[in-house]
């Protein structure tokens, strides 16, 4: 194999490895598709969520959550987390304690 063929073969192999690896990484990370709440909607969503939880700190937001239009994650003073689900008008449609560690215990 001459030098030109070696370079082309190596480049093709690298493209396959990098392309396939990128697809595998994108498919394994649910956070990659999450869109944070931005602009004026962010303040309204934070206010509604903090009113629902009675305080805490907003530690995450998402537009187009599978359970509601907006999701706001609030970390309470005791370290626990609550996911507050909001509709398009920033009305609470649900909230629940976030137990991400439960899946690891199974």
C-alpha positions as CSV (number, residue, x, y, z in Angstrom):
1,X,0.0,0.0,0.0
2,X,1.4,3.4,-0.9
3,X,1.5,6.4,1.3
4,X,-1.6,8.0,-0.3
5,X,-3.7,4.8,0.2
6,X,-2.5,4.6,3.8
7,X,-3.6,8.1,4.6
8,X,-7.0,7.6,3.0
9,X,-7.5,4.3,4.8
10,X,-6.5,5.8,8.1
11,X,-8.7,8.9,7.6
12,X,-11.7,6.7,6.7
13,X,-11.1,4.5,9.7
14,X,-10.9,7.5,12.0
15,X,-14.1,8.9,10.6
16,X,-15.9,5.6,11.2
17,X,-14.6,5.4,14.8
18,X,-15.3,9.0,15.7
19,X,-18.7,9.1,13.9
20,X,-19.8,5.8,15.6
21,X,-18.5,6.9,19.0
22,X,-20.3,10.2,18.7
23,X,-23.6,8.5,17.9
24,X,-23.1,6.2,20.8
25,X,-22.4,9.1,23.2
26,X,-25.4,11.1,21.9
27,X,-27.7,8.1,22.3
28,X,-26.6,7.4,25.9
29,X,-27.0,11.0,27.3
30,X,-30.6,12.0,28.0
31,X,-29.3,15.5,29.1
32,X,-28.0,16.2,25.6
33,X,-31.6,16.8,24.3
34,X,-32.8,18.9,27.3
35,X,-33.4,22.6,26.7
36,X,-33.2,24.9,29.7
37,X,-35.8,27.5,30.3
38,X,-34.5,30.9,29.1
39,X,-35.5,34.6,29.0
40,X,-38.5,36.0,30.8
41,X,-40.0,32.5,31.1
42,X,-37.2,31.5,33.4
43,X,-38.1,34.0,36.1
44,X,-41.8,33.1,36.0
45,X,-41.0,29.4,36.2
46,X,-38.6,29.9,39.1
47,X,-41.1,32.0,41.0
48,X,-43.9,29.4,40.5
49,X,-41.7,26.5,41.5
50,X,-40.3,28.2,44.6
51,X,-43.8,29.2,45.7
52,X,-44.8,25.5,45.4
53,X,-41.9,24.3,47.4
54,X,-41.9,27.1,50.0
55,X,-38.4,28.1,49.1
56,X,-35.1,26.5,48.2
57,X,-32.7,27.0,45.3
58,X,-33.5,26.3,41.6
59,X,-30.8,23.9,40.4
60,X,-32.2,22.9,37.0
61,X,-34.8,23.7,34.4
62,X,-36.2,22.1,31.3
63,X,-38.6,23.1,28.5
64,X,-40.6,20.3,26.9
65,X,-40.2,17.8,29.7
66,X,-41.9,14.4,29.1
67,X,-44.3,15.2,32.0
68,X,-45.1,18.8,31.5
69,X,-44.3,21.9,29.5
70,X,-41.8,23.2,32.0
71,X,-39.9,21.3,34.7
72,X,-38.0,23.1,37.5
73,X,-35.7,21.3,39.9
74,X,-35.5,22.8,43.3
75,X,-33.0,21.8,46.0
76,X,-34.4,22.3,49.5
77,X,-32.4,23.4,52.6
78,X,-32.1,19.8,53.7
79,X,-30.5,18.8,50.4
80,X,-33.5,17.0,49.0
81,X,-34.7,17.8,45.5
82,X,-38.2,18.4,44.2
83,X,-39.2,18.4,40.5
84,X,-42.0,20.9,39.9
85,X,-44.0,20.4,36.8
86,X,-45.6,23.5,35.2
87,X,-47.9,24.1,32.2
88,X,-47.4,26.8,29.6
89,X,-49.1,29.4,31.9
90,X,-46.7,28.5,34.7
91,X,-49.4,26.8,36.8
92,X,-48.2,23.9,38.9
93,X,-49.5,20.6,37.4
94,X,-47.5,18.3,39.7
95,X,-44.5,18.0,41.9
96,X,-42.6,15.1,43.4
97,X,-39.4,14.4,45.3
98,X,-36.6,13.6,42.9
99,X,-35.2,10.1,43.8
100,X,-32.4,9.7,41.2
101,X,-30.5,7.3,43.5
102,X,-33.4,4.8,43.6
103,X,-32.5,3.4,40.2
104,X,-29.0,2.7,41.4
105,X,-30.3,0.7,44.3
106,X,-32.2,-1.8,42.1
